Amino acid sequence: MFHPRLFENRNVVVTGAGRGIGLEVARQFLDCGAKVIVHTGRKPGRDLPDFLLTAESERRALLLNADFSAVGGAAQFAEDTLAFFDKVDVLVNNAGTMLGRFPAATLTDAEYEAVVRLNQTSVVALTRALLPALKAAGGAAIVNTVSISALTGGSPGSSIYSASKAFVATYSKALARELAPDGIRVNCVSPGTIETDFHERYSSREKLEQTRKSIPLQRLGTAEDCAPAYLFLAAPSLSGYITGQVVEINGGQLIC
Ligand SMILES: NC(=O)c1ccc[n+]([C@@H]2O[C@H](COP(=O)([O-])OP(=O)(O)OC[C@H]3O[C@@H](n4cnc5c(N)ncnc54)[C@H](OP(=O)(O)O)[C@@H]3O)[C@@H](O)[C@H]2O)c1
């Protein structure tokens, strides 16, 4: 889709890329010639597709895992990344999930902390740890995955998750200004309802069908619908004058 050499000699880090949206983003960066650190999720040994294993054997990809809900998980991942990359051209903070539906009245401190640590704190920790390597790249880009729920508030039981995504969207806008003098652009991709394992866990088939009918384009989204926006926002030649923005990918589910 994009030029096969668009990211040649570029070092890219994608978190949450063992499946779903992140996996497709990693695939498309590899297809465009990037060297990619693929954070495959919490544990090693998941069933990974052949293209990732091939890229790993050809040293175009390094597969790492780390639990970002655990204290120090993101810091450990950053340390492992910096052992491999001395500069980072593109950081995609994508790992995240709801972890469960937690009604406001019964939400425990442990549940609250796990959701915030994964979706919010890990983005701050990883960005901070990789900043020197991002500055060293000259013209780097950060692309953070947020969510339509950052604007709508999401559905019952997802308040902390939705709020954590709103945090990341606002944090990204602040960083866009702060890091512009270092030549670093910061933008977000905000998926609507995308058919990945995410909804297998947290939404019923009936709820998904109801959502589908409410979407102007009359279908749920796919990882393939989302991935090109990440590459677009990461490439200075395509989006060099875009920073501090959130790209909504939702088939018209939210138009405002
Ligand atoms: N699907 C949607 O409709 C939708 C909508 C809006 C926003 N999003 C956001 O899009 C991003 C990707 O979601 P997806 O739909 O592709 O979901 P997914 O298929 O469930 O993938 C989520 C990725 O995040 C990783 N992850 C989850 N918990 C983790 C943890 N504690 N530590 C480290 N990694 C962890 C997963 O690794 P494991 O394999 O170890 O779980 C996986 O690689 C997330 O930030 C999500 O919040 C999704």
The ligand as an SDF file (V2000), in Angstrom:
LIG
                    3D

 48 52  0  0  0  0  0  0  0  0999 V2000
  -10.7500   -3.1460   19.2950 N   0  0  0  0  0  0  0  0  0  0  0  0
  -11.3690   -1.9830   19.5030 C   0  0  0  0  0  0  0  0  0  0  0  0
  -12.5620   -1.8090   19.1850 O   0  0  0  0  0  0  0  0  0  0  0  0
  -10.6350   -0.8340   20.1160 C   0  0  0  0  0  0  0  0  0  0  0  0
  -11.3100    0.3990   20.1980 C   0  0  0  0  0  0  0  0  0  0  0  0
  -10.6580    1.5030   20.7310 C   0  0  0  0  0  0  0  0  0  0  0  0
   -9.3540    1.3740   21.1830 C   0  0  0  0  0  0  0  0  0  0  0  0
   -8.7200    0.1740   21.1200 N   0  0  0  0  0  0  0  0  0  0  0  0
   -7.3450    0.1180   21.5960 C   0  0  0  0  0  0  0  0  0  0  0  0
   -6.5360   -0.4040   20.5750 O   0  0  0  0  0  0  0  0  0  0  0  0
   -5.3890   -1.0280   21.1450 C   0  0  0  0  0  0  0  0  0  0  0  0
   -5.2310   -2.4110   20.5550 C   0  0  0  0  0  0  0  0  0  0  0  0
   -6.4000   -3.1640   20.8900 O   0  0  0  0  0  0  0  0  0  0  0  0
   -6.8730   -4.4170   20.0160 P   0  0  0  0  0  0  0  0  0  0  0  0
   -8.2750   -4.1860   19.6460 O   0  0  0  0  0  0  0  0  0  0  0  0
   -5.8760   -4.7420   18.9730 O   0  0  0  0  0  0  0  0  0  0  0  0
   -6.9190   -5.5220   21.1720 O   0  0  0  0  0  0  0  0  0  0  0  0
   -6.2030   -6.9460   21.3360 P   0  0  0  0  0  0  0  0  0  0  0  0
   -6.3580   -7.7320   20.0960 O   0  0  0  0  0  0  0  0  0  0  0  0
   -6.7500   -7.4540   22.6130 O   0  0  0  0  0  0  0  0  0  0  0  0
   -4.6440   -6.5660   21.5090 O   0  0  0  0  0  0  0  0  0  0  0  0
   -4.2060   -5.8870   22.6460 C   0  0  0  0  0  0  0  0  0  0  0  0
   -2.6970   -5.9330   22.7170 C   0  0  0  0  0  0  0  0  0  0  0  0
   -2.2840   -5.2860   23.9450 O   0  0  0  0  0  0  0  0  0  0  0  0
   -1.5380   -6.2160   24.7230 C   0  0  0  0  0  0  0  0  0  0  0  0
   -1.7600   -6.1230   26.1550 N   0  0  0  0  0  0  0  0  0  0  0  0
   -2.9440   -6.2680   26.8200 C   0  0  0  0  0  0  0  0  0  0  0  0
   -2.7130   -6.2340   28.1570 N   0  0  0  0  0  0  0  0  0  0  0  0
   -1.3790   -6.0860   28.3140 C   0  0  0  0  0  0  0  0  0  0  0  0
   -0.5320   -5.9910   29.4380 C   0  0  0  0  0  0  0  0  0  0  0  0
   -0.9930   -6.0770   30.6910 N   0  0  0  0  0  0  0  0  0  0  0  0
    0.7980   -5.8360   29.2500 N   0  0  0  0  0  0  0  0  0  0  0  0
    1.2980   -5.7680   28.0010 C   0  0  0  0  0  0  0  0  0  0  0  0
    0.5530   -5.8670   26.8870 N   0  0  0  0  0  0  0  0  0  0  0  0
   -0.7720   -6.0180   27.0480 C   0  0  0  0  0  0  0  0  0  0  0  0
   -2.0470   -7.5810   24.2820 C   0  0  0  0  0  0  0  0  0  0  0  0
   -1.1310   -8.5840   24.6760 O   0  0  0  0  0  0  0  0  0  0  0  0
   -1.6700  -10.0210   25.2450 P   0  0  0  0  0  0  0  0  0  0  0  0
   -1.7280  -10.9040   24.0420 O   0  0  0  0  0  0  0  0  0  0  0  0
   -0.6310  -10.4300   26.2550 O   0  0  0  0  0  0  0  0  0  0  0  0
   -3.0130   -9.7950   25.8650 O   0  0  0  0  0  0  0  0  0  0  0  0
   -2.1780   -7.3630   22.7860 C   0  0  0  0  0  0  0  0  0  0  0  0
   -0.9360   -7.4730   22.1500 O   0  0  0  0  0  0  0  0  0  0  0  0
   -5.6120   -1.0140   22.6550 C   0  0  0  0  0  0  0  0  0  0  0  0
   -4.9120    0.0800   23.2240 O   0  0  0  0  0  0  0  0  0  0  0  0
   -7.1180   -0.7990   22.7930 C   0  0  0  0  0  0  0  0  0  0  0  0
   -7.4420   -0.1700   24.0090 O   0  0  0  0  0  0  0  0  0  0  0  0
   -9.3320   -0.9320   20.5900 C   0  0  0  0  0  0  0  0  0  0  0  0
  1  2  1  0
  2  3  2  0
  2  4  1  0
  4  5  1  0
  4 48  2  0
  5  6  2  0
  6  7  1  0
  7  8  2  0
  8  9  1  0
  8 48  1  0
  9 10  1  0
  9 46  1  0
 10 11  1  0
 11 12  1  0
 11 44  1  0
 12 13  1  0
 13 14  1  0
 14 15  2  0
 14 16  1  0
 14 17  1  0
 17 18  1  0
 18 19  2  0
 18 20  1  0
 18 21  1  0
 21 22  1  0
 22 23  1  0
 23 24  1  0
 23 42  1  0
 24 25  1  0
 25 26  1  0
 25 36  1  0
 26 27  1  0
 26 35  1  0
 27 28  2  0
 28 29  1  0
 29 30  1  0
 29 35  2  0
 30 31  1  0
 30 32  2  0
 32 33  1  0
 33 34  2  0
 34 35  1  0
 36 37  1  0
 36 42  1  0
 37 38  1  0
 38 39  2  0
 38 40  1  0
 38 41  1  0
 42 43  1  0
 44 45  1  0
 44 46  1  0
 46 47  1  0
M  CHG  2   8   1  16  -1
M  END
$$$$
